[in-house]
Amino acid sequence: MTSILAIETSTPACSVALLVGDTRYCRYSEEPRSHTRLIMGMIHEVLNEAGITVDSLDALAVTVGPGSFTGLRIGFSTVQGLAFAADIPVIPVSTLQVMAQTYRRSADIDSSETVISLLDARMGEFNCGAYQLDSSGCFTAIIEDQLLTKDNALALCESLNPSVIVGDFNALFNGSTASGKLLKELYPDAIDLLDIAIANFASGEAVPVGQVDLVYLRGSDAWKKHTPLRAV
């Protein structure tokens, strides 16, 4: 009976989800700047509801970015403490991928459609990812997650012609209809991170916590700066 705990704190939303066998338990809150206060309570609640302890977990799943610098580090430090204490492997997942998966829960979408996930990185730049459904029912990247200027982000949206753009689109389109494209404002949710984690765990993608890095996107050339989890 597989047990996986998923933690998502990379945006103003804070959420936790737990799989135990075929049963799921979840908590979700949109209280900006409250992640530190909320996260451990949420974890204790789902574990108590399921009647298990951290030592019973097979893996932890966490979003590794992009996202809020402070939010990501709160999630990572939480995962780090649990993983080191109980010797549990970790499944790292892109925040942008989870956003696409969160959209799928509310929409009927087929494998030929593209979903673009956006996070406003401020100063006229946007974290962008593009995804399509795979055979497992999870979204996988069709381009590398990248940070783009506003003009380049708009060009990406035009070139890929997605069925929907999810996330922080208001700053990009300034309230316009984005040339008729469907827009959906949402935050990533740990219950959808759990879907991806289940598939990744089955394919052997859980790794020791010391091998997991935070991923920040910097510059229009989309190079990645990695911050080791053990340094948090």
C-alpha positions as CSV (number, residue, x, y, z in Angstrom):
1,M,0.0,0.0,0.0
2,T,1.8,3.1,-1.3
3,S,1.8,6.3,0.9
4,I,3.0,9.6,-0.5
5,L,2.8,13.1,1.1
6,A,2.8,16.1,-1.3
7,I,3.6,19.6,-0.2
8,E,3.0,22.8,-2.3
9,T,4.0,26.3,-1.1
10,S,5.4,28.0,-4.2
11,T,2.6,30.6,-4.7
12,P,0.2,32.5,-2.4
13,A,-1.7,29.2,-1.9
14,C,-0.5,26.6,0.6
15,S,-1.6,23.0,0.3
16,V,-0.9,19.4,1.4
17,A,-2.1,16.1,0.0
18,L,-1.6,12.5,1.2
19,L,-2.2,9.2,-0.6
20,V,-2.6,6.1,1.5
21,G,-3.5,3.1,-0.7
22,D,-6.5,4.3,-2.7
23,T,-7.5,7.0,-0.3
24,R,-6.5,10.7,-0.5
25,Y,-6.5,13.4,2.2
26,C,-5.9,17.1,1.4
27,R,-5.8,20.6,2.9
28,Y,-5.7,23.8,0.9
29,S,-5.6,27.5,1.9
30,E,-5.1,30.8,0.2
31,E,-3.6,32.9,2.9
32,P,-0.6,34.8,1.5
33,R,2.4,35.0,3.9
34,S,1.0,32.4,6.2
35,H,2.7,29.3,4.8
36,T,5.1,29.0,7.8
37,R,2.2,29.1,10.2
38,L,0.0,26.7,8.2
39,I,2.2,24.0,6.7
40,M,3.0,21.8,9.7
41,G,-0.6,21.9,11.0
42,M,-1.8,20.8,7.6
43,I,0.7,17.9,7.5
44,H,-0.3,16.8,11.0
45,E,-4.0,16.9,10.1
46,V,-3.8,14.7,7.0
47,L,-1.5,12.2,8.8
48,N,-3.8,12.0,11.8
49,E,-6.9,11.7,9.5
50,A,-5.2,8.8,7.7
51,G,-4.0,7.2,11.0
52,I,-0.4,7.0,9.9
53,T,3.0,8.6,10.9
54,V,5.7,10.1,8.8
55,D,7.8,6.9,9.2
56,S,5.1,5.1,7.2
57,L,5.5,7.2,4.1
58,D,7.1,5.8,0.9
59,A,8.0,9.2,-0.5
60,L,7.5,12.9,-0.3
61,A,6.6,15.1,-3.3
62,V,7.3,18.8,-3.5
63,T,7.3,21.6,-6.1
64,V,10.8,22.8,-6.9
65,G,10.0,26.0,-8.7
66,P,9.7,28.4,-10.3
67,G,7.7,30.4,-7.8
68,S,8.0,32.6,-4.7
69,F,11.5,32.5,-3.3
70,T,10.2,32.5,0.3
71,G,7.4,30.1,-0.5
72,L,9.7,27.6,-2.2
73,R,12.2,27.6,0.7
74,I,9.4,27.0,3.3
75,G,8.3,24.0,1.4
76,F,11.8,22.7,0.9
77,S,12.9,23.1,4.5
78,T,9.8,21.2,5.6
79,V,10.5,18.4,3.1
80,Q,14.1,18.4,4.2
81,G,13.3,18.0,7.8
82,L,10.9,15.1,7.2
83,A,13.0,13.4,4.6
84,F,16.2,13.4,6.7
85,A,14.5,12.5,9.9
86,A,12.7,9.5,8.5
87,D,15.0,8.6,5.5
88,I,12.3,9.2,2.9
89,P,13.0,9.8,-0.8
90,V,11.7,12.9,-2.5
91,I,9.9,13.4,-5.9
92,P,10.7,16.9,-7.2
93,V,8.1,18.4,-9.6
94,S,7.9,21.7,-11.6
95,T,5.4,24.2,-10.2
96,L,4.3,25.0,-13.7
97,Q,3.6,21.3,-14.4
98,V,1.4,21.1,-11.3
99,M,-0.5,24.2,-12.5
100,A,-1.4,22.4,-15.7
101,Q,-2.4,19.4,-13.8
102,T,-4.6,21.5,-11.5
103,Y,-6.4,22.8,-14.5
104,R,-7.0,19.3,-15.8
105,R,-9.1,18.5,-12.7
106,S,-11.7,21.1,-13.7
107,A,-11.7,20.5,-17.5
108,D,-12.1,17.9,-20.2
109,I,-8.9,18.0,-22.3
110,D,-7.4,15.6,-24.7
111,S,-3.7,14.7,-25.5
112,S,-3.5,16.9,-28.6
113,E,-4.2,20.1,-26.6
114,T,-1.5,22.3,-25.2
115,V,-1.7,24.1,-21.8
116,I,0.6,27.0,-21.1
117,S,1.3,27.8,-17.4
118,L,2.3,31.3,-16.4
119,L,3.7,32.8,-13.2
120,D,4.4,36.5,-13.0
121,A,8.1,36.9,-12.1
122,R,7.7,40.7,-11.8
123,M,9.8,43.4,-13.5
124,G,8.1,42.6,-16.8
125,E,9.1,38.9,-16.9
126,F,7.1,35.7,-16.7
127,N,7.9,32.1,-15.9
128,C,6.4,30.0,-18.7
129,G,5.8,26.3,-19.3
130,A,3.9,24.4,-22.0
131,Y,2.4,20.9,-21.4
132,Q,0.4,18.1,-23.0
133,L,-1.2,15.0,-21.5
134,D,0.8,11.8,-21.6
135,S,-0.5,8.2,-21.5
136,S,-0.6,8.2,-17.7
137,G,-3.0,11.1,-17.6
138,C,-0.4,13.6,-16.4
139,F,0.9,16.7,-18.1
140,T,4.5,16.5,-19.5
141,A,6.6,19.4,-20.8
142,I,6.8,20.1,-24.5
143,I,9.3,22.9,-24.0
144,E,11.7,23.6,-21.1
145,D,10.3,25.8,-18.3
146,Q,11.7,29.2,-19.0
147,L,11.6,32.9,-17.9
148,L,10.7,35.3,-20.7
149,T,10.2,39.0,-21.2
150,K,6.6,40.1,-21.8
151,D,7.1,40.3,-25.5
152,N,8.7,36.8,-25.7
153,A,6.0,35.4,-23.5
154,L,3.3,36.8,-25.8
155,A,5.1,35.4,-28.8
156,L,5.3,32.0,-27.2
157,C,1.6,32.0,-26.5
158,E,0.9,32.9,-30.1
159,S,3.3,30.3,-31.6
160,L,2.1,27.4,-29.5
161,N,-1.6,28.3,-29.8
162,P,-2.6,26.6,-26.5
163,S,-6.1,25.5,-25.7
164,V,-5.8,27.4,-22.4
165,I,-3.4,29.7,-20.5
166,V,-3.4,29.2,-16.8
167,G,-2.0,31.2,-13.9
168,D,-0.9,34.8,-13.6
169,F,-2.1,36.0,-17.1
170,N,-3.5,39.4,-16.0
171,A,-0.1,41.2,-16.1
172,L,0.7,39.7,-19.4
173,F,-2.5,40.5,-21.3
174,N,-3.5,43.6,-19.3
175,G,-7.1,42.3,-18.9
176,S,-7.5,41.6,-22.7
177,T,-9.0,38.4,-24.1
178,A,-5.6,37.3,-25.4
179,S,-6.9,37.0,-29.0
180,G,-9.7,34.7,-28.0
181,K,-7.6,32.2,-26.0
182,L,-9.2,30.7,-22.9
183,L,-7.7,32.1,-19.7
184,K,-7.9,30.4,-16.3
185,E,-6.6,32.0,-13.1
186,L,-5.4,29.4,-10.6
187,Y,-2.7,28.3,-8.1
188,P,-1.1,24.9,-8.1
189,D,-2.7,22.4,-5.6
190,A,-0.9,19.6,-3.8
191,I,-3.8,17.2,-4.7
192,D,-2.6,17.6,-8.4
193,L,1.0,17.4,-7.4
194,L,0.1,14.0,-5.9
195,D,-1.2,12.8,-9.3
196,I,2.2,13.5,-10.9
197,A,4.1,12.1,-7.9
198,I,2.2,8.8,-8.1
199,A,3.3,8.3,-11.8
200,N,6.8,9.5,-11.1
201,F,7.2,7.2,-8.1
202,A,6.0,4.2,-10.1
203,S,8.7,5.0,-12.7
204,G,11.4,5.2,-10.1
205,E,11.9,9.0,-10.0
206,A,12.0,9.3,-6.2
207,V,15.6,10.3,-5.1
208,P,17.5,11.0,-1.9
209,V,16.7,14.4,-0.5
210,G,20.3,15.5,-0.9
211,Q,20.0,15.2,-4.7
212,V,17.0,17.6,-4.9
213,D,17.6,21.2,-6.0
214,L,15.5,24.3,-6.0
215,V,15.1,25.6,-9.5
216,Y,15.0,29.3,-10.3
217,L,14.7,30.6,-13.8
218,R,16.8,33.7,-14.6
219,G,17.2,35.7,-17.7
220,S,15.6,35.5,-21.1
221,D,18.0,32.7,-22.2
222,A,16.3,30.5,-19.6
223,W,19.4,29.3,-17.8
224,K,18.7,27.6,-14.4
225,K,20.3,28.4,-11.1
226,H,20.1,25.5,-8.7
227,T,20.2,25.9,-5.0
228,P,20.8,22.6,-3.1
229,L,18.1,21.6,-0.7
230,R,20.7,20.8,1.9
231,A,21.7,24.4,1.9
232,V,18.3,25.7,2.9
